[in-house]
Amino acid sequence: MPTMTQTLAVNFPRARVWPLLGDVEQVIACMPGASLTKPREGDRIFGQMRVKLGPIAAAFAGEGSLTMDEATHTGVIHGQGTDPKNNSRAKADVTFAVVEEGPGTRIDLTVDFTLTGVLAQFSRGAIVQEIANRLTAEFARNLEAKLAATAPVAEEEATASSDVVAAPAPEPDPEPAKELNAGNLLWVMLKDWLRGLFGGRSLQDNHSRSR
């Protein structure tokens, strides 16, 4: 079972981050391609992960569990899903630790996973590591946006006690979950590699100079 380690940082204190990580609906909304298929039942989570890689599209539907330890600020996620259309199966065990780091928070992740079927060729090597790096960065950005949209209790109390209380802005309609376009991520990786190879010059410039 391949193993990856990831670290993400958010510019909010652990006291704000930890409760949000226990809110499955909010966390799933931060993950590209992921969505819940029915309400949580205790520690059990039911959802799916939609992935597209070029002409290959997969939707892994299944269930998992989430356990969190308040005393150590650590947690474990077990998940597995299948895509009958492509005869593919995915399984992952994720352990995480939420650590105070200055005024912000660091989240350390260890992921053990297996992937079988048509997408198994992308479950090893630098490709999956780079995709994981980019997904982690996007998840961190989405998580920070969620935290920023949630006013601290002190700010809420101050607003409630002020003479002028602004009307709450209407919440936007929820958007349907977007699939994880791994093909697009691979294309971005290729462009980054070419940019590094040619020192930031465009391919057209290099083609012109070769004439």
C-alpha positions as CSV (number, residue, x, y, z in Angstrom):
1,M,0.0,0.0,0.0
2,P,1.7,3.3,-1.1
3,T,2.2,5.9,1.5
4,M,2.3,9.7,1.2
5,T,2.9,12.5,3.7
6,Q,1.5,16.0,3.3
7,T,1.6,19.1,5.3
8,L,-0.7,22.1,5.0
9,A,-0.8,25.4,6.9
10,V,-3.7,27.8,7.5
11,N,-3.5,31.3,9.0
12,F,-6.0,30.6,11.7
13,P,-5.5,29.4,15.3
14,R,-6.1,25.7,16.1
15,A,-9.1,26.6,18.3
16,R,-10.8,27.7,15.0
17,V,-9.5,25.0,12.8
18,W,-10.1,21.9,14.9
19,P,-13.9,22.3,15.2
20,L,-14.3,22.8,11.5
21,L,-12.4,19.6,10.7
22,G,-15.0,17.8,12.7
23,D,-17.8,19.2,10.4
24,V,-17.9,16.7,7.6
25,E,-20.1,18.7,5.3
26,Q,-17.7,21.7,5.5
27,V,-14.6,19.6,5.0
28,I,-16.0,17.7,2.0
29,A,-16.9,21.0,0.4
30,C,-13.3,22.0,0.5
31,M,-12.1,18.9,-1.4
32,P,-12.2,19.0,-5.2
33,G,-14.3,16.2,-6.7
34,A,-15.8,15.1,-3.4
35,S,-19.4,15.2,-2.2
36,L,-21.7,13.5,0.3
37,T,-24.3,11.1,-0.9
38,K,-26.4,11.0,2.3
39,P,-26.2,12.4,5.9
40,R,-23.6,11.2,8.3
41,E,-24.5,8.4,10.7
42,G,-22.3,8.6,13.8
43,D,-18.8,8.1,12.7
44,R,-19.9,6.7,9.3
45,I,-19.6,9.0,6.2
46,F,-21.2,8.3,2.8
47,G,-19.9,10.0,-0.3
48,Q,-18.3,9.9,-3.6
49,M,-15.2,11.1,-5.4
50,R,-15.5,12.1,-9.1
51,V,-12.2,11.9,-11.1
52,K,-11.5,12.7,-14.8
53,L,-8.3,11.9,-16.5
54,G,-8.5,12.6,-20.2
55,P,-11.1,10.3,-21.7
56,I,-11.3,8.3,-18.4
57,A,-14.0,9.4,-16.0
58,A,-14.6,7.6,-12.7
59,A,-17.0,8.1,-9.8
60,F,-15.9,6.2,-6.6
61,A,-18.9,5.8,-4.4
62,G,-18.6,4.3,-0.9
63,E,-18.3,5.0,2.8
64,G,-15.8,5.8,5.4
65,S,-15.4,6.7,9.1
66,L,-14.0,9.7,11.0
67,T,-12.7,9.5,14.5
68,M,-11.1,12.5,16.3
69,D,-9.2,12.7,19.6
70,E,-9.8,16.0,21.3
71,A,-7.0,15.4,23.9
72,T,-4.2,15.0,21.3
73,H,-5.8,16.9,18.4
74,T,-5.4,13.9,16.1
75,G,-7.8,12.0,13.9
76,V,-8.1,9.0,11.6
77,I,-10.2,8.7,8.4
78,H,-10.9,5.3,6.8
79,G,-12.5,5.3,3.4
80,Q,-13.2,3.0,0.4
81,G,-15.2,3.2,-2.8
82,T,-15.9,1.5,-6.0
83,D,-16.6,2.6,-9.6
84,P,-18.6,-0.3,-11.2
85,K,-18.5,1.3,-14.6
86,N,-14.7,1.1,-14.8
87,N,-14.3,-1.9,-12.4
88,S,-12.1,0.2,-10.2
89,R,-11.7,0.3,-6.4
90,A,-10.0,2.8,-4.1
91,K,-9.1,2.6,-0.5
92,A,-7.4,5.0,1.8
93,D,-6.4,5.4,5.5
94,V,-5.6,9.0,6.5
95,T,-4.2,10.0,9.9
96,F,-3.8,13.7,10.7
97,A,-2.4,15.8,13.5
98,V,-3.5,19.5,14.1
99,V,-0.5,21.4,15.5
100,E,-0.3,25.0,16.7
101,E,2.3,26.9,14.8
102,G,2.7,30.5,15.9
103,P,-0.6,32.4,15.2
104,G,-1.6,29.7,12.7
105,T,-2.1,26.0,12.4
106,R,-0.2,23.2,10.7
107,I,-2.0,19.9,9.7
108,D,0.3,16.9,9.1
109,L,-1.2,14.1,7.0
110,T,-0.2,10.5,6.4
111,V,-2.1,8.8,3.6
112,D,-2.0,5.0,2.9
113,F,-3.9,4.2,-0.2
114,T,-4.6,1.6,-2.9
115,L,-6.1,2.1,-6.3
116,T,-7.0,-0.7,-8.7
117,G,-8.6,-0.7,-12.2
118,V,-8.1,1.7,-15.1
119,L,-6.6,4.5,-12.9
120,A,-4.1,2.3,-11.1
121,Q,-1.3,3.3,-13.4
122,F,-1.5,6.8,-11.9
123,S,-1.2,5.6,-8.3
124,R,2.6,5.5,-8.1
125,G,5.6,7.7,-8.8
126,A,5.9,11.4,-9.2
127,I,2.5,11.9,-10.8
128,V,0.4,11.0,-7.8
129,Q,2.7,12.9,-5.5
130,E,2.4,16.1,-7.6
131,I,-1.3,15.7,-7.8
132,A,-1.5,15.3,-4.0
133,N,0.6,18.4,-3.5
134,R,-1.7,20.5,-5.7
135,L,-4.8,19.0,-4.1
136,T,-3.5,19.7,-0.6
137,A,-2.7,23.3,-1.6
138,E,-6.2,23.8,-3.0
139,F,-7.8,22.2,0.0
140,A,-5.9,24.5,2.3
141,R,-7.1,27.6,0.3
142,N,-10.7,26.4,0.5
143,L,-10.4,25.7,4.2
144,E,-9.0,29.2,4.9
145,A,-11.9,30.6,2.9
146,K,-14.4,28.7,5.0
147,L,-12.7,29.9,8.2
148,A,-12.6,33.5,7.0
149,A,-16.3,33.3,6.2
150,T,-17.1,32.3,9.8
151,A,-16.9,35.2,12.2
152,P,-15.3,34.5,15.6
153,V,-17.7,34.5,18.5
154,A,-16.1,37.8,19.9
155,E,-16.8,39.5,16.6
156,E,-20.4,38.2,16.5
157,E,-21.1,39.5,20.0
158,A,-19.6,42.9,19.2
159,T,-21.8,43.1,16.1
160,A,-24.9,42.1,18.1
161,S,-24.2,44.8,20.7
162,S,-23.6,47.6,18.2
163,D,-26.2,50.3,17.6
164,V,-26.4,49.6,13.9
165,V,-26.8,46.0,12.9
166,A,-26.4,45.2,9.2
167,A,-28.8,42.8,7.6
168,P,-27.2,39.4,7.0
169,A,-26.2,38.8,3.4
170,P,-28.2,36.0,1.7
171,E,-26.2,32.7,1.4
172,P,-25.4,31.7,-2.2
173,D,-27.1,28.6,-3.5
174,P,-24.9,25.5,-3.1
175,E,-23.0,24.5,-6.3
176,P,-22.9,20.9,-7.4
177,A,-19.7,19.1,-6.7
178,K,-17.2,19.5,-9.4
179,E,-15.2,16.5,-10.6
180,L,-11.4,16.3,-9.9
181,N,-9.9,16.9,-13.4
182,A,-6.6,15.1,-12.9
183,G,-6.0,15.5,-16.6
184,N,-5.9,19.3,-16.2
185,L,-3.5,18.9,-13.2
186,L,-1.2,16.8,-15.4
187,W,-1.3,19.4,-18.1
188,V,-0.3,22.1,-15.5
189,M,2.5,19.8,-14.3
190,L,3.8,19.5,-17.9
191,K,3.7,23.3,-18.5
192,D,5.6,23.8,-15.2
193,W,8.2,21.3,-16.3
194,L,8.6,22.9,-19.7
195,R,8.9,26.3,-18.1
196,G,11.7,25.1,-15.9
197,L,13.4,23.4,-18.7
198,F,13.5,26.5,-21.0
199,G,14.1,29.0,-18.2
200,G,10.8,30.7,-18.5
201,R,10.9,31.3,-22.2
202,S,7.9,30.4,-24.3
203,L,7.9,27.4,-26.6
204,Q,7.2,29.7,-29.5
205,D,10.3,31.8,-28.7
206,N,12.5,28.7,-28.6
207,H,11.0,27.4,-31.8
208,S,11.8,30.8,-33.5
209,R,15.3,30.8,-32.2
210,S,16.0,27.3,-33.6
211,R,15.3,28.5,-37.2
